[in-house]
Amino acid sequence: MADSATGPQLLHLVFGGELDSIEGVTFKDLDSLDIVGIYPNYAAAHVAWKAKAQQTVDNAQMRYFIVHLHRLLDPVGGGAKN
């Protein structure tokens, strides 16, 4: 993971799983979701997301996502505050 001391800590979650259909975001089995990790910034999350997405490129129904946790933690301000 990247060092959070180099900038503000804006947490991002990377996770994925197999979808029911390529046209939606309903997962086939919530118990088998792959929680890749929580990262201190978008750049680190993007690296993890890209690696997992590339590993599953042969499965059209497998999708990985980046969730901006910092927005959920501070929905009014949209980010972390010092």
N, C-alpha and C positions, 0 to 999 in steps of 0.2 A: 504494500500500500504506500501511497505517497505521504510525505511528511506534511502534516497539517500546520506546522509552524511557518510555512512559506506564504500563507495567506489565510483568509477567513475560512472557518470550518463550515462548509455547506454540504451537509450529509446527503449522499445518494445511495439508494438501494438498487442492486442488480439482481434480477430473478427471471425465471422463465419456466416454460413447460409446454406440453403438447396441447394444442387447441382442438376444439371440436370441429372447427371449420376455419379455413384460411380467411374467411370474410368477417370474422368477429374476434372477440377477445374472451371467449368462454373456454375455460380449461377443461380438458377431459377428466383429469383426476387431481383435485386440489392436494391430496396427500402426497403426490409425487412431484410437486413443484420443486424446482432447483433454486435454492436461495444461494446465490453466488457470494454475496457479501455486501457490506456497507462501506462506503468509501468517503474520504474527506472532501472530495471535490468532483466536479463533473469530468474533468480530464482523466482522473484515475478510474472512475466508473466506466467511462467510455472504452478504455483499454480492456477492462474486464469483460464488458458487454461484447465487444468485437471478438475477443478470443472465444467466448462461449458460442456466439452466433456462427462463427466460422467452423467450429467443431460439429455443429448440427446442420450444416448447409444442405445435406442430402435429405433431410426430413422437412418437407414444406410446411408441415403443421407445427413444428417446433419454433417457438418464438421467445426471445429474451427482451426484457424491458429495463429501462432506467427510470426509477421513481425519484423525484426531487423531494426527499424527506424534509429538507430545510424549509420548504414551502408549507408542508403540513405542520411543522413545529411552530411556525410563525406565519399563519395564513394572512394576517393583515399587512405585515411589512414585507412579506415575500422572501425573507432571508434572516440570517442570524444577526443578532445585535451584540455589540460589545458591552 
